[in-house]
Structures are given as structure tokens and as C-alpha cells.
């Protein structure tokens, strides 16, 4: 479950950075009152934590299916 939450935040961050890169529009800042607003900073922190957690996905072995051939 934690992997899915982290993935959600990574996707939100990627989409937000895409908007910044393409249109110079920060969606998180727009939604939550500017880049310095406490709510925006909380969201940015959650996105960062999700990204840090997602790093662990690179080093995990894949889980095998419970059904073997």
C-alpha cells in the first residue's frame, strides 16, 4: 500500500514539473496558495518523501507469482 501512495505522489510531482516546464505554471502553488504557503510546502514535502520511497523500488527484487509452472 505504501508503494502505491509513494507512486501517487511521484506522479503528482512529475505532472506538476511537466506543467512548470511546459507552461511555467505551478499547479500545486496555484491550488494551495503559492509556493510559500504552508499547505503547498506540505504537499511538496509529501512528494519528496514519495520520491525517496520510490528509490527503494529500484533495489528490490521482483516478487514471484504464487503460482509456479
C-alpha positions as CSV (number, residue, x, y, z in Angstrom):
1,X,0.0,0.0,0.0
2,X,2.9,2.4,0.8
3,X,4.3,1.7,-2.6
4,X,1.1,2.9,-4.3
5,X,0.9,6.0,-2.1
6,X,4.5,6.9,-3.0
7,X,3.8,6.2,-6.7
8,X,0.8,8.6,-6.5
9,X,3.0,11.4,-5.1
10,X,5.7,10.8,-7.7
11,X,3.1,11.0,-10.4
12,X,1.7,14.3,-9.0
13,X,5.2,15.7,-8.8
14,X,6.0,14.6,-12.3
15,X,2.9,16.2,-13.7
16,X,3.5,19.4,-11.7
17,X,7.1,19.6,-13.0
18,X,5.8,19.0,-16.5
19,X,3.4,21.9,-16.1
20,X,6.2,24.1,-14.8
21,X,8.5,23.1,-17.7
22,X,5.9,23.5,-20.5
23,X,3.8,26.3,-19.3
24,X,5.6,28.0,-16.4
25,X,2.6,27.1,-14.2
26,X,3.0,25.5,-10.8
27,X,-0.3,23.6,-10.2
28,X,0.5,22.9,-6.5
29,X,1.2,26.5,-5.7
30,X,-1.9,27.6,-7.6
31,X,-4.1,25.1,-5.7
32,X,-2.7,25.7,-2.3
33,X,-1.9,29.5,-2.2
34,X,1.6,30.0,-3.5
35,X,4.9,28.3,-3.1
36,X,5.5,29.7,0.4
37,X,2.1,28.7,1.7
38,X,2.2,26.0,4.4
39,X,-0.2,23.7,2.6
40,X,1.9,23.9,-0.6
41,X,5.1,23.1,1.4
42,X,3.3,20.1,3.0
43,X,2.4,18.8,-0.5
44,X,5.9,19.4,-1.8
45,X,7.3,17.5,1.2
46,X,4.9,14.6,0.7
47,X,6.0,14.5,-3.0
48,X,9.7,14.5,-1.9
49,X,9.0,11.7,0.6
50,X,7.2,9.7,-2.1
51,X,10.2,10.1,-4.4
52,X,12.6,9.0,-1.7
53,X,10.5,5.9,-1.0
54,X,10.3,5.2,-4.8
55,X,14.1,4.9,-4.8
56,X,13.8,1.7,-2.8
57,X,11.8,0.2,-5.6
58,X,14.9,0.2,-7.8
59,X,16.7,-2.1,-5.4
60,X,14.0,-4.6,-4.6
61,X,13.8,-8.0,-6.2
62,X,10.6,-8.7,-8.0
63,X,8.0,-10.7,-6.2
64,X,7.3,-14.0,-7.8
65,X,3.8,-15.1,-8.6
66,X,2.3,-17.6,-6.1
67,X,1.5,-20.0,-8.9
68,X,4.5,-21.9,-10.3
69,X,4.7,-23.6,-13.7
